[in-house]
Every structure is written in C-alpha cells, then in structure tokens.
Amino acid sequence: MKSYVATPATIERKWYVVDATDKTLGRLASEVAKVLRGKNKPTYTPFLDTGDYVIIVNADKFKVTGKKMVQKTYFSHSDYIGGTKFVRLDEMLEKHPERIVEHAVKGMLPKGALGNQMYRKLFVYCGPDHKHQAQKPEALDF
C-alpha cells in the first residue's frame, strides 16, 4: 500500500469568487482559509501549498454577531515606546474594510513561509468588481 503525496508539478489550482454579503466574518474566514490551504481537495498535503486562489468581493458587507462592532479592537505597535495603537472594528470598517477580512483569514492560516505563500493567493475587494476576470473564477458558496 502506498500513500499519495502531492508534488509541486502535480498541483492544479482553480480560481474562486466569494461574495461576503451578509456572511458572518469568522465563518467566512474559516471557509476561505480551508480553500486557500487546500483542505477541500483529496490531494491535500500538509507540508505543501495545494490550495486554490480566492477572490472575495463585497468585503465591506460582512456581518458580525453580538457587540463586536464596538468592542472588538485591532492592536498594532510601532516598536517605539508608547507606540501602541488600538482601532475598533467600526473605525476600521470605515477606513479599510478589506483589511478586516484579510486579517481574519490570515489568522487562520499556518504561520511561517508556507502560510505566507498561501496568503498571497487571497484577493479582497470592497465592491462587486475585481480585476481577475481573465482567470474565469468559479462562484464558491458555503
């Protein structure tokens, strides 16, 4: 009996489009991370990037449950003394809504070089339009 192990030459990648309208942020991010990682394929190999490309449109129309819109904060630090910044979810939604979805998906990918490689296959847009029509992406529903 032999186990199948994918190689970079045998990996086939598809393009998918996901509409984030009225989808819960965390559930959307976990499903997208699964596709980016390749766990939805029978050829999944843990130490290789076997995932597909994902385009998320309408990234500013997701929903969150509870009081997350005013209680959830994003933390960053400038590496200087006193350089901490806290931004609430509703403030980030006004300025950079695509970063919210990117941050949620990136947190669900593996850390390190392999996770960075998977993250590069994610494209997030606020409106319904995207610039990847030439790749003929398929609609992906959860």
N, C-alpha and C positions, 0 to 999 in steps of 0.2 A: 504494500500500500504506500502511495506517495502523496504527500501534501502539495497542493498548488501554491506557489509563491509568485506573485506578480513581479515583473521586471519593468524598468522604465520604457523599454521598447514595446511592451505589450499593453500598456495603459491607453485606453481610449477615453477621451474627455468630451463631454457634452456641455452645452450652454443652457442654462435655465433662467427663467424670469419669474420673480416672486413679487406679487403685489401685496404691500404691507398694510393696505387699507383695512382698518378695524380688526387687526390681528394683535393679540397680546404680545408685548415686546419680548419677554423671556421665552415664550413658546415658539415664536418666530425665529429667534436667535438659535435656539437649540436645534430646530429642524434644518436651518441653513448650515449650521456648523456640521451637522451629520452629513450633509451632501458635500460640503467642501472637503471633509475628511475622507469621504468615500465609503462610509459605513453602510450606505444603502445599496452597495454593489456586492455581488458574490465574490468578486476578486479582491476584496479588501485585504490589505497587508499593513500591519501596524507600523512598520518602520519605513514605509514609502508613502508618498503623496499620490493616492489613487483617486482623489476626488475630482469633481466637476467644477466648472465655472458657474457662479451665481450672480445674477443682476437683481438688485432689489429696487423697485420703483415705488413712488409714493411713500418714502421713508418718513415723512413728517406726519403721516396719518395713522400711526400705530396707536394703540391704547395701552394703558396701564391700569392695574387694579388698586383698590384701596386709596391711601393718601400719598402714593409715591410721587405724584406730580409736584407736590410741595415739600415732601420730606426726604426724597432721595437726592443725594448730593454726589458730585463727581469731584475727586481730590486730585490736585496736581501740586508739584513742588518745583521751584526754580533752582534748587541746590544752593540757594543763598539763605542766610539766616533770616528767618521770618518770611520766607518766600512761599508760604502755603497759600493755596487758592482753593476755595470751595465754591462750586457752581451748582445751583439747584437744577433739577430736571426741567422745570418750566422755563427757566432762563436759557438753558442750553437749547431747548426746542425752538425758541425764538431766533437765536443766532446761528446755530449749527445743528440742524436736526439730523443730518446724515451721520454725524459723529456719535450720536446716541446708539444707533443701530450697529455701527462699526465696533464700538466699544463693547456692546453686549455680545456680539458674535466672536470677537477676538478673545474675550474672556473664556469662551467655551472651547477654544482650540488648544492643542498642546503648546507648551511653552518651548522656546528654543528655535533652532533653524528650521525644523520641519513645520512647526506652527506658522512661522513667518512665510514660508513657501505656500502654505495653504491659504493664508490670509490675503496673499497677493491675487488670488483668484476671485475675490469679492469686489463687486462694484455696486455702490449705493448712490441713488439719485432721489432728489426730493420730489420732482414732478413725475408725470406719467411717461415722459420721453427718456430715451437713452441712446447712446451712440454706438450700440453693438448690434444693429440690425443685420449687418453683413454676416454675422455668425449664425443667423437663423435660430435664435433661442426658443426653447420649448417652454410653455407655461408649466409651472410647478405648483400644485395645490397640496395643502396639508389638511 
